[in-house]
């Protein structure tokens, strides 16, 4: 059902992310539907490009998670929220302003 490609794992440290070659490599992987693993405060996360159904399907498969259990989308800036969600509630903006993440 899923296509898996065997590849050598590449571990990048935080400073490696400043290298344009590594940035392009990550962009290519993500925009082609590949997944990345990254550390969080408590566990490791599995990430992919939120706009690709293939990436979401791969995350569900990797986690053994039912597809009716929604995934989280992380954004770099609050302004990006309208690219991924329709917001029809002014409370969203009020809360974002209150927590210092507003427009």
Phi and psi restraints in degrees (range 20) as a CNS / XPLOR table:
assign (resid 1 and name C) (resid 2 and name N)
       (resid 2 and name CA) (resid 2 and name C) 1.0 -110.6 20.0 2
assign (resid 2 and name N) (resid 2 and name CA)
       (resid 2 and name C) (resid 3 and name N) 1.0 144.9 20.0 2
assign (resid 2 and name C) (resid 3 and name N)
       (resid 3 and name CA) (resid 3 and name C) 1.0 -93.4 20.0 2
assign (resid 3 and name N) (resid 3 and name CA)
       (resid 3 and name C) (resid 4 and name N) 1.0 121.5 20.0 2
assign (resid 3 and name C) (resid 4 and name N)
       (resid 4 and name CA) (resid 4 and name C) 1.0 -115.5 20.0 2
assign (resid 4 and name N) (resid 4 and name CA)
       (resid 4 and name C) (resid 5 and name N) 1.0 135.4 20.0 2
assign (resid 4 and name C) (resid 5 and name N)
       (resid 5 and name CA) (resid 5 and name C) 1.0 -113.4 20.0 2
assign (resid 5 and name N) (resid 5 and name CA)
       (resid 5 and name C) (resid 6 and name N) 1.0 125.6 20.0 2
assign (resid 5 and name C) (resid 6 and name N)
       (resid 6 and name CA) (resid 6 and name C) 1.0 -72.6 20.0 2
assign (resid 6 and name N) (resid 6 and name CA)
       (resid 6 and name C) (resid 7 and name N) 1.0 128.7 20.0 2
assign (resid 6 and name C) (resid 7 and name N)
       (resid 7 and name CA) (resid 7 and name C) 1.0 -147.8 20.0 2
assign (resid 7 and name N) (resid 7 and name CA)
       (resid 7 and name C) (resid 8 and name N) 1.0 157.9 20.0 2
assign (resid 7 and name C) (resid 8 and name N)
       (resid 8 and name CA) (resid 8 and name C) 1.0 -76.2 20.0 2
assign (resid 8 and name N) (resid 8 and name CA)
       (resid 8 and name C) (resid 9 and name N) 1.0 134.3 20.0 2
assign (resid 8 and name C) (resid 9 and name N)
       (resid 9 and name CA) (resid 9 and name C) 1.0 -70.1 20.0 2
assign (resid 9 and name N) (resid 9 and name CA)
       (resid 9 and name C) (resid 10 and name N) 1.0 134.2 20.0 2
assign (resid 9 and name C) (resid 10 and name N)
       (resid 10 and name CA) (resid 10 and name C) 1.0 -116.3 20.0 2
assign (resid 10 and name N) (resid 10 and name CA)
       (resid 10 and name C) (resid 11 and name N) 1.0 121.9 20.0 2
assign (resid 10 and name C) (resid 11 and name N)
       (resid 11 and name CA) (resid 11 and name C) 1.0 -100.3 20.0 2
assign (resid 11 and name N) (resid 11 and name CA)
       (resid 11 and name C) (resid 12 and name N) 1.0 123.3 20.0 2
assign (resid 11 and name C) (resid 12 and name N)
       (resid 12 and name CA) (resid 12 and name C) 1.0 -109.3 20.0 2
assign (resid 12 and name N) (resid 12 and name CA)
       (resid 12 and name C) (resid 13 and name N) 1.0 135.8 20.0 2
assign (resid 12 and name C) (resid 13 and name N)
       (resid 13 and name CA) (resid 13 and name C) 1.0 -93.2 20.0 2
assign (resid 13 and name N) (resid 13 and name CA)
       (resid 13 and name C) (resid 14 and name N) 1.0 166.9 20.0 2
assign (resid 13 and name C) (resid 14 and name N)
       (resid 14 and name CA) (resid 14 and name C) 1.0 -52.7 20.0 2
assign (resid 14 and name N) (resid 14 and name CA)
       (resid 14 and name C) (resid 15 and name N) 1.0 -44.2 20.0 2
assign (resid 14 and name C) (resid 15 and name N)
       (resid 15 and name CA) (resid 15 and name C) 1.0 -65.4 20.0 2
assign (resid 15 and name N) (resid 15 and name CA)
       (resid 15 and name C) (resid 16 and name N) 1.0 -27.6 20.0 2
assign (resid 15 and name C) (resid 16 and name N)
       (resid 16 and name CA) (resid 16 and name C) 1.0 -64.7 20.0 2
assign (resid 16 and name N) (resid 16 and name CA)
       (resid 16 and name C) (resid 17 and name N) 1.0 -22.6 20.0 2
assign (resid 16 and name C) (resid 17 and name N)
       (resid 17 and name CA) (resid 17 and name C) 1.0 -73.1 20.0 2
assign (resid 17 and name N) (resid 17 and name CA)
       (resid 17 and name C) (resid 18 and name N) 1.0 -12.0 20.0 2
assign (resid 17 and name C) (resid 18 and name N)
       (resid 18 and name CA) (resid 18 and name C) 1.0 -81.2 20.0 2
assign (resid 18 and name N) (resid 18 and name CA)
       (resid 18 and name C) (resid 19 and name N) 1.0 -13.7 20.0 2
assign (resid 18 and name C) (resid 19 and name N)
       (resid 19 and name CA) (resid 19 and name C) 1.0 -78.9 20.0 2
assign (resid 19 and name N) (resid 19 and name CA)
       (resid 19 and name C) (resid 20 and name N) 1.0 120.6 20.0 2
assign (resid 19 and name C) (resid 20 and name N)
       (resid 20 and name CA) (resid 20 and name C) 1.0 -57.1 20.0 2
assign (resid 20 and name N) (resid 20 and name CA)
       (resid 20 and name C) (resid 21 and name N) 1.0 -31.1 20.0 2
assign (resid 20 and name C) (resid 21 and name N)
       (resid 21 and name CA) (resid 21 and name C) 1.0 -66.3 20.0 2
assign (resid 21 and name N) (resid 21 and name CA)
       (resid 21 and name C) (resid 22 and name N) 1.0 -44.4 20.0 2
assign (resid 21 and name C) (resid 22 and name N)
       (resid 22 and name CA) (resid 22 and name C) 1.0 -65.7 20.0 2
assign (resid 22 and name N) (resid 22 and name CA)
       (resid 22 and name C) (resid 23 and name N) 1.0 -38.9 20.0 2
assign (resid 22 and name C) (resid 23 and name N)
       (resid 23 and name CA) (resid 23 and name C) 1.0 -61.5 20.0 2
assign (resid 23 and name N) (resid 23 and name CA)
       (resid 23 and name C) (resid 24 and name N) 1.0 -44.0 20.0 2
assign (resid 23 and name C) (resid 24 and name N)
       (resid 24 and name CA) (resid 24 and name C) 1.0 -65.9 20.0 2
assign (resid 24 and name N) (resid 24 and name CA)
       (resid 24 and name C) (resid 25 and name N) 1.0 -40.2 20.0 2
assign (resid 24 and name C) (resid 25 and name N)
       (resid 25 and name CA) (resid 25 and name C) 1.0 -60.6 20.0 2
assign (resid 25 and name N) (resid 25 and name CA)
       (resid 25 and name C) (resid 26 and name N) 1.0 -46.5 20.0 2
assign (resid 25 and name C) (resid 26 and name N)
       (resid 26 and name CA) (resid 26 and name C) 1.0 -63.6 20.0 2
assign (resid 26 and name N) (resid 26 and name CA)
       (resid 26 and name C) (resid 27 and name N) 1.0 -42.6 20.0 2
assign (resid 26 and name C) (resid 27 and name N)
       (resid 27 and name CA) (resid 27 and name C) 1.0 -60.1 20.0 2
assign (resid 27 and name N) (resid 27 and name CA)
       (resid 27 and name C) (resid 28 and name N) 1.0 -44.4 20.0 2
assign (resid 27 and name C) (resid 28 and name N)
       (resid 28 and name CA) (resid 28 and name C) 1.0 -62.5 20.0 2
assign (resid 28 and name N) (resid 28 and name CA)
       (resid 28 and name C) (resid 29 and name N) 1.0 -46.5 20.0 2
assign (resid 28 and name C) (resid 29 and name N)
       (resid 29 and name CA) (resid 29 and name C) 1.0 -58.6 20.0 2
assign (resid 29 and name N) (resid 29 and name CA)
       (resid 29 and name C) (resid 30 and name N) 1.0 -50.3 20.0 2
assign (resid 29 and name C) (resid 30 and name N)
       (resid 30 and name CA) (resid 30 and name C) 1.0 -65.8 20.0 2
assign (resid 30 and name N) (resid 30 and name CA)
       (resid 30 and name C) (resid 31 and name N) 1.0 -42.8 20.0 2
assign (resid 30 and name C) (resid 31 and name N)
       (resid 31 and name CA) (resid 31 and name C) 1.0 -72.7 20.0 2
assign (resid 31 and name N) (resid 31 and name CA)
       (resid 31 and name C) (resid 32 and name N) 1.0 -12.4 20.0 2
assign (resid 31 and name C) (resid 32 and name N)
       (resid 32 and name CA) (resid 32 and name C) 1.0 -95.6 20.0 2
assign (resid 32 and name N) (resid 32 and name CA)
       (resid 32 and name C) (resid 33 and name N) 1.0 3.3 20.0 2
assign (resid 32 and name C) (resid 33 and name N)
       (resid 33 and name CA) (resid 33 and name C) 1.0 94.2 20.0 2
assign (resid 33 and name N) (resid 33 and name CA)
       (resid 33 and name C) (resid 34 and name N) 1.0 4.0 20.0 2
assign (resid 33 and name C) (resid 34 and name N)
       (resid 34 and name CA) (resid 34 and name C) 1.0 -71.3 20.0 2
assign (resid 34 and name N) (resid 34 and name CA)
       (resid 34 and name C) (resid 35 and name N) 1.0 161.5 20.0 2
assign (resid 34 and name C) (resid 35 and name N)
       (resid 35 and name CA) (resid 35 and name C) 1.0 -107.5 20.0 2
assign (resid 35 and name N) (resid 35 and name CA)
       (resid 35 and name C) (resid 36 and name N) 1.0 155.9 20.0 2
assign (resid 35 and name C) (resid 36 and name N)
       (resid 36 and name CA) (resid 36 and name C) 1.0 -126.8 20.0 2
assign (resid 36 and name N) (resid 36 and name CA)
       (resid 36 and name C) (resid 37 and name N) 1.0 153.3 20.0 2
assign (resid 36 and name C) (resid 37 and name N)
       (resid 37 and name CA) (resid 37 and name C) 1.0 -112.5 20.0 2
assign (resid 37 and name N) (resid 37 and name CA)
       (resid 37 and name C) (resid 38 and name N) 1.0 135.9 20.0 2
assign (resid 37 and name C) (resid 38 and name N)
       (resid 38 and name CA) (resid 38 and name C) 1.0 -143.1 20.0 2
assign (resid 38 and name N) (resid 38 and name CA)
       (resid 38 and name C) (resid 39 and name N) 1.0 148.3 20.0 2
assign (resid 38 and name C) (resid 39 and name N)
       (resid 39 and name CA) (resid 39 and name C) 1.0 -79.4 20.0 2
assign (resid 39 and name N) (resid 39 and name CA)
       (resid 39 and name C) (resid 40 and name N) 1.0 144.6 20.0 2
assign (resid 39 and name C) (resid 40 and name N)
       (resid 40 and name CA) (resid 40 and name C) 1.0 -118.1 20.0 2
assign (resid 40 and name N) (resid 40 and name CA)
       (resid 40 and name C) (resid 41 and name N) 1.0 -170.4 20.0 2
assign (resid 40 and name C) (resid 41 and name N)
       (resid 41 and name CA) (resid 41 and name C) 1.0 -63.6 20.0 2
assign (resid 41 and name N) (resid 41 and name CA)
       (resid 41 and name C) (resid 42 and name N) 1.0 -29.8 20.0 2
assign (resid 41 and name C) (resid 42 and name N)
       (resid 42 and name CA) (resid 42 and name C) 1.0 -123.3 20.0 2
assign (resid 42 and name N) (resid 42 and name CA)
       (resid 42 and name C) (resid 43 and name N) 1.0 -34.2 20.0 2
assign (resid 42 and name C) (resid 43 and name N)
       (resid 43 and name CA) (resid 43 and name C) 1.0 -140.2 20.0 2
assign (resid 43 and name N) (resid 43 and name CA)
       (resid 43 and name C) (resid 44 and name N) 1.0 176.6 20.0 2
assign (resid 43 and name C) (resid 44 and name N)
       (resid 44 and name CA) (resid 44 and name C) 1.0 -91.4 20.0 2
assign (resid 44 and name N) (resid 44 and name CA)
       (resid 44 and name C) (resid 45 and name N) 1.0 139.9 20.0 2
assign (resid 44 and name C) (resid 45 and name N)
       (resid 45 and name CA) (resid 45 and name C) 1.0 -102.7 20.0 2
assign (resid 45 and name N) (resid 45 and name CA)
       (resid 45 and name C) (resid 46 and name N) 1.0 155.9 20.0 2
assign (resid 45 and name C) (resid 46 and name N)
       (resid 46 and name CA) (resid 46 and name C) 1.0 -111.2 20.0 2
assign (resid 46 and name N) (resid 46 and name CA)
       (resid 46 and name C) (resid 47 and name N) 1.0 124.6 20.0 2
assign (resid 46 and name C) (resid 47 and name N)
       (resid 47 and name CA) (resid 47 and name C) 1.0 -126.2 20.0 2
assign (resid 47 and name N) (resid 47 and name CA)
       (resid 47 and name C) (resid 48 and name N) 1.0 156.0 20.0 2
assign (resid 47 and name C) (resid 48 and name N)
       (resid 48 and name CA) (resid 48 and name C) 1.0 -156.0 20.0 2
assign (resid 48 and name N) (resid 48 and name CA)
       (resid 48 and name C) (resid 49 and name N) 1.0 175.7 20.0 2
assign (resid 48 and name C) (resid 49 and name N)
       (resid 49 and name CA) (resid 49 and name C) 1.0 -75.4 20.0 2
assign (resid 49 and name N) (resid 49 and name CA)
       (resid 49 and name C) (resid 50 and name N) 1.0 116.1 20.0 2
assign (resid 49 and name C) (resid 50 and name N)
       (resid 50 and name CA) (resid 50 and name C) 1.0 -60.7 20.0 2
assign (resid 50 and name N) (resid 50 and name CA)
       (resid 50 and name C) (resid 51 and name N) 1.0 -21.2 20.0 2
assign (resid 50 and name C) (resid 51 and name N)
       (resid 51 and name CA) (resid 51 and name C) 1.0 -85.8 20.0 2
assign (resid 51 and name N) (resid 51 and name CA)
       (resid 51 and name C) (resid 52 and name N) 1.0 -2.9 20.0 2
assign (resid 51 and name C) (resid 52 and name N)
       (resid 52 and name CA) (resid 52 and name C) 1.0 -109.8 20.0 2
assign (resid 52 and name N) (resid 52 and name CA)
       (resid 52 and name C) (resid 53 and name N) 1.0 121.1 20.0 2
assign (resid 52 and name C) (resid 53 and name N)
       (resid 53 and name CA) (resid 53 and name C) 1.0 -60.2 20.0 2
assign (resid 53 and name N) (resid 53 and name CA)
       (resid 53 and name C) (resid 54 and name N) 1.0 -36.8 20.0 2
assign (resid 53 and name C) (resid 54 and name N)
       (resid 54 and name CA) (resid 54 and name C) 1.0 -57.1 20.0 2
assign (resid 54 and name N) (resid 54 and name CA)
       (resid 54 and name C) (resid 55 and name N) 1.0 -42.2 20.0 2
assign (resid 54 and name C) (resid 55 and name N)
       (resid 55 and name CA) (resid 55 and name C) 1.0 -65.8 20.0 2
assign (resid 55 and name N) (resid 55 and name CA)
       (resid 55 and name C) (resid 56 and name N) 1.0 -43.8 20.0 2
assign (resid 55 and name C) (resid 56 and name N)
       (resid 56 and name CA) (resid 56 and name C) 1.0 -61.9 20.0 2
assign (resid 56 and name N) (resid 56 and name CA)
       (resid 56 and name C) (resid 57 and name N) 1.0 -44.4 20.0 2
assign (resid 56 and name C) (resid 57 and name N)
       (resid 57 and name CA) (resid 57 and name C) 1.0 -60.6 20.0 2
assign (resid 57 and name N) (resid 57 and name CA)
       (resid 57 and name C) (resid 58 and name N) 1.0 -39.8 20.0 2
assign (resid 57 and name C) (resid 58 and name N)
       (resid 58 and name CA) (resid 58 and name C) 1.0 -66.7 20.0 2
assign (resid 58 and name N) (resid 58 and name CA)
       (resid 58 and name C) (resid 59 and name N) 1.0 -36.6 20.0 2
assign (resid 58 and name C) (resid 59 and name N)
       (resid 59 and name CA) (resid 59 and name C) 1.0 -66.3 20.0 2
assign (resid 59 and name N) (resid 59 and name CA)
       (resid 59 and name C) (resid 60 and name N) 1.0 -46.0 20.0 2
assign (resid 59 and name C) (resid 60 and name N)
       (resid 60 and name CA) (resid 60 and name C) 1.0 -57.4 20.0 2
assign (resid 60 and name N) (resid 60 and name CA)
       (resid 60 and name C) (resid 61 and name N) 1.0 -44.0 20.0 2
assign (resid 60 and name C) (resid 61 and name N)
       (resid 61 and name CA) (resid 61 and name C) 1.0 -66.1 20.0 2
assign (resid 61 and name N) (resid 61 and name CA)
       (resid 61 and name C) (resid 62 and name N) 1.0 -44.1 20.0 2
assign (resid 61 and name C) (resid 62 and name N)
       (resid 62 and name CA) (resid 62 and name C) 1.0 -64.2 20.0 2
assign (resid 62 and name N) (resid 62 and name CA)
       (resid 62 and name C) (resid 63 and name N) 1.0 -35.6 20.0 2
assign (resid 62 and name C) (resid 63 and name N)
       (resid 63 and name CA) (resid 63 and name C) 1.0 -89.9 20.0 2
assign (resid 63 and name N) (resid 63 and name CA)
       (resid 63 and name C) (resid 64 and name N) 1.0 -10.0 20.0 2
assign (resid 63 and name C) (resid 64 and name N)
       (resid 64 and name CA) (resid 64 and name C) 1.0 62.7 20.0 2
assign (resid 64 and name N) (resid 64 and name CA)
       (resid 64 and name C) (resid 65 and name N) 1.0 35.9 20.0 2
assign (resid 64 and name C) (resid 65 and name N)
       (resid 65 and name CA) (resid 65 and name C) 1.0 -100.3 20.0 2
assign (resid 65 and name N) (resid 65 and name CA)
       (resid 65 and name C) (resid 66 and name N) 1.0 136.7 20.0 2
assign (resid 65 and name C) (resid 66 and name N)
       (resid 66 and name CA) (resid 66 and name C) 1.0 -66.4 20.0 2
assign (resid 66 and name N) (resid 66 and name CA)
       (resid 66 and name C) (resid 67 and name N) 1.0 144.1 20.0 2
assign (resid 66 and name C) (resid 67 and name N)
       (resid 67 and name CA) (resid 67 and name C) 1.0 -72.4 20.0 2
assign (resid 67 and name N) (resid 67 and name CA)
       (resid 67 and name C) (resid 68 and name N) 1.0 -6.2 20.0 2
assign (resid 67 and name C) (resid 68 and name N)
       (resid 68 and name CA) (resid 68 and name C) 1.0 -90.9 20.0 2
assign (resid 68 and name N) (resid 68 and name CA)
       (resid 68 and name C) (resid 69 and name N) 1.0 4.5 20.0 2
assign (resid 68 and name C) (resid 69 and name N)
       (resid 69 and name CA) (resid 69 and name C) 1.0 -101.5 20.0 2
assign (resid 69 and name N) (resid 69 and name CA)
       (resid 69 and name C) (resid 70 and name N) 1.0 105.5 20.0 2
assign (resid 69 and name C) (resid 70 and name N)
       (resid 70 and name CA) (resid 70 and name C) 1.0 -62.6 20.0 2
assign (resid 70 and name N) (resid 70 and name CA)
       (resid 70 and name C) (resid 71 and name N) 1.0 152.5 20.0 2
assign (resid 70 and name C) (resid 71 and name N)
       (resid 71 and name CA) (resid 71 and name C) 1.0 -94.3 20.0 2
assign (resid 71 and name N) (resid 71 and name CA)
       (resid 71 and name C) (resid 72 and name N) 1.0 158.8 20.0 2
assign (resid 71 and name C) (resid 72 and name N)
       (resid 72 and name CA) (resid 72 and name C) 1.0 -92.8 20.0 2
assign (resid 72 and name N) (resid 72 and name CA)
       (resid 72 and name C) (resid 73 and name N) 1.0 139.7 20.0 2
assign (resid 72 and name C) (resid 73 and name N)
       (resid 73 and name CA) (resid 73 and name C) 1.0 -110.7 20.0 2
assign (resid 73 and name N) (resid 73 and name CA)
       (resid 73 and name C) (resid 74 and name N) 1.0 122.0 20.0 2
assign (resid 73 and name C) (resid 74 and name N)
       (resid 74 and name CA) (resid 74 and name C) 1.0 -95.2 20.0 2
assign (resid 74 and name N) (resid 74 and name CA)
       (resid 74 and name C) (resid 75 and name N) 1.0 135.1 20.0 2
assign (resid 74 and name C) (resid 75 and name N)
       (resid 75 and name CA) (resid 75 and name C) 1.0 -119.2 20.0 2
assign (resid 75 and name N) (resid 75 and name CA)
       (resid 75 and name C) (resid 76 and name N) 1.0 147.2 20.0 2
assign (resid 75 and name C) (resid 76 and name N)
       (resid 76 and name CA) (resid 76 and name C) 1.0 -76.3 20.0 2
assign (resid 76 and name N) (resid 76 and name CA)
       (resid 76 and name C) (resid 77 and name N) 1.0 -34.3 20.0 2
assign (resid 76 and name C) (resid 77 and name N)
       (resid 77 and name CA) (resid 77 and name C) 1.0 -136.0 20.0 2
assign (resid 77 and name N) (resid 77 and name CA)
       (resid 77 and name C) (resid 78 and name N) 1.0 143.9 20.0 2
assign (resid 77 and name C) (resid 78 and name N)
       (resid 78 and name CA) (resid 78 and name C) 1.0 -56.2 20.0 2
assign (resid 78 and name N) (resid 78 and name CA)
       (resid 78 and name C) (resid 79 and name N) 1.0 -36.1 20.0 2
assign (resid 78 and name C) (resid 79 and name N)
       (resid 79 and name CA) (resid 79 and name C) 1.0 -58.5 20.0 2
assign (resid 79 and name N) (resid 79 and name CA)
       (resid 79 and name C) (resid 80 and name N) 1.0 -21.5 20.0 2
assign (resid 79 and name C) (resid 80 and name N)
       (resid 80 and name CA) (resid 80 and name C) 1.0 -73.4 20.0 2
assign (resid 80 and name N) (resid 80 and name CA)
       (resid 80 and name C) (resid 81 and name N) 1.0 -12.9 20.0 2
assign (resid 80 and name C) (resid 81 and name N)
       (resid 81 and name CA) (resid 81 and name C) 1.0 -57.0 20.0 2
assign (resid 81 and name N) (resid 81 and name CA)
       (resid 81 and name C) (resid 82 and name N) 1.0 -35.7 20.0 2
assign (resid 81 and name C) (resid 82 and name N)
       (resid 82 and name CA) (resid 82 and name C) 1.0 -73.0 20.0 2
assign (resid 82 and name N) (resid 82 and name CA)
       (resid 82 and name C) (resid 83 and name N) 1.0 -12.2 20.0 2
assign (resid 82 and name C) (resid 83 and name N)
       (resid 83 and name CA) (resid 83 and name C) 1.0 -76.0 20.0 2
assign (resid 83 and name N) (resid 83 and name CA)
       (resid 83 and name C) (resid 84 and name N) 1.0 -20.5 20.0 2
assign (resid 83 and name C) (resid 84 and name N)
       (resid 84 and name CA) (resid 84 and name C) 1.0 -120.8 20.0 2
assign (resid 84 and name N) (resid 84 and name CA)
       (resid 84 and name C) (resid 85 and name N) 1.0 -13.9 20.0 2
assign (resid 84 and name C) (resid 85 and name N)
       (resid 85 and name CA) (resid 85 and name C) 1.0 -147.9 20.0 2
assign (resid 85 and name N) (resid 85 and name CA)
       (resid 85 and name C) (resid 86 and name N) 1.0 148.8 20.0 2
assign (resid 85 and name C) (resid 86 and name N)
       (resid 86 and name CA) (resid 86 and name C) 1.0 -91.4 20.0 2
assign (resid 86 and name N) (resid 86 and name CA)
       (resid 86 and name C) (resid 87 and name N) 1.0 120.9 20.0 2
assign (resid 86 and name C) (resid 87 and name N)
       (resid 87 and name CA) (resid 87 and name C) 1.0 -108.9 20.0 2
assign (resid 87 and name N) (resid 87 and name CA)
       (resid 87 and name C) (resid 88 and name N) 1.0 115.9 20.0 2
assign (resid 87 and name C) (resid 88 and name N)
       (resid 88 and name CA) (resid 88 and name C) 1.0 -122.2 20.0 2
assign (resid 88 and name N) (resid 88 and name CA)
       (resid 88 and name C) (resid 89 and name N) 1.0 27.0 20.0 2
assign (resid 88 and name C) (resid 89 and name N)
       (resid 89 and name CA) (resid 89 and name C) 1.0 -135.1 20.0 2
assign (resid 89 and name N) (resid 89 and name CA)
       (resid 89 and name C) (resid 90 and name N) 1.0 113.1 20.0 2
assign (resid 89 and name C) (resid 90 and name N)
       (resid 90 and name CA) (resid 90 and name C) 1.0 -62.0 20.0 2
assign (resid 90 and name N) (resid 90 and name CA)
       (resid 90 and name C) (resid 91 and name N) 1.0 -19.3 20.0 2
assign (resid 90 and name C) (resid 91 and name N)
       (resid 91 and name CA) (resid 91 and name C) 1.0 -62.6 20.0 2
assign (resid 91 and name N) (resid 91 and name CA)
       (resid 91 and name C) (resid 92 and name N) 1.0 -29.6 20.0 2
assign (resid 91 and name C) (resid 92 and name N)
       (resid 92 and name CA) (resid 92 and name C) 1.0 -59.6 20.0 2
assign (resid 92 and name N) (resid 92 and name CA)
       (resid 92 and name C) (resid 93 and name N) 1.0 -45.7 20.0 2
assign (resid 92 and name C) (resid 93 and name N)
       (resid 93 and name CA) (resid 93 and name C) 1.0 -71.8 20.0 2
assign (resid 93 and name N) (resid 93 and name CA)
       (resid 93 and name C) (resid 94 and name N) 1.0 -36.5 20.0 2
assign (resid 93 and name C) (resid 94 and name N)
       (resid 94 and name CA) (resid 94 and name C) 1.0 -62.9 20.0 2
assign (resid 94 and name N) (resid 94 and name CA)
       (resid 94 and name C) (resid 95 and name N) 1.0 -44.1 20.0 2
assign (resid 94 and name C) (resid 95 and name N)
       (resid 95 and name CA) (resid 95 and name C) 1.0 -66.0 20.0 2
assign (resid 95 and name N) (resid 95 and name CA)
       (resid 95 and name C) (resid 96 and name N) 1.0 -41.2 20.0 2
assign (resid 95 and name C) (resid 96 and name N)
       (resid 96 and name CA) (resid 96 and name C) 1.0 -62.1 20.0 2
assign (resid 96 and name N) (resid 96 and name CA)
       (resid 96 and name C) (resid 97 and name N) 1.0 -42.1 20.0 2
assign (resid 96 and name C) (resid 97 and name N)
       (resid 97 and name CA) (resid 97 and name C) 1.0 -63.2 20.0 2
assign (resid 97 and name N) (resid 97 and name CA)
       (resid 97 and name C) (resid 98 and name N) 1.0 -42.6 20.0 2
assign (resid 97 and name C) (resid 98 and name N)
       (resid 98 and name CA) (resid 98 and name C) 1.0 -63.9 20.0 2
assign (resid 98 and name N) (resid 98 and name CA)
       (resid 98 and name C) (resid 99 and name N) 1.0 -31.8 20.0 2
assign (resid 98 and name C) (resid 99 and name N)
       (resid 99 and name CA) (resid 99 and name C) 1.0 -98.7 20.0 2
assign (resid 99 and name N) (resid 99 and name CA)
       (resid 99 and name C) (resid 100 and name N) 1.0 14.5 20.0 2
assign (resid 99 and name C) (resid 100 and name N)
       (resid 100 and name CA) (resid 100 and name C) 1.0 74.3 20.0 2
assign (resid 100 and name N) (resid 100 and name CA)
       (resid 100 and name C) (resid 101 and name N) 1.0 20.7 20.0 2
assign (resid 100 and name C) (resid 101 and name N)
       (resid 101 and name CA) (resid 101 and name C) 1.0 -117.2 20.0 2
assign (resid 101 and name N) (resid 101 and name CA)
       (resid 101 and name C) (resid 102 and name N) 1.0 12.7 20.0 2
assign (resid 101 and name C) (resid 102 and name N)
       (resid 102 and name CA) (resid 102 and name C) 1.0 -77.8 20.0 2
assign (resid 102 and name N) (resid 102 and name CA)
       (resid 102 and name C) (resid 103 and name N) 1.0 -173.4 20.0 2
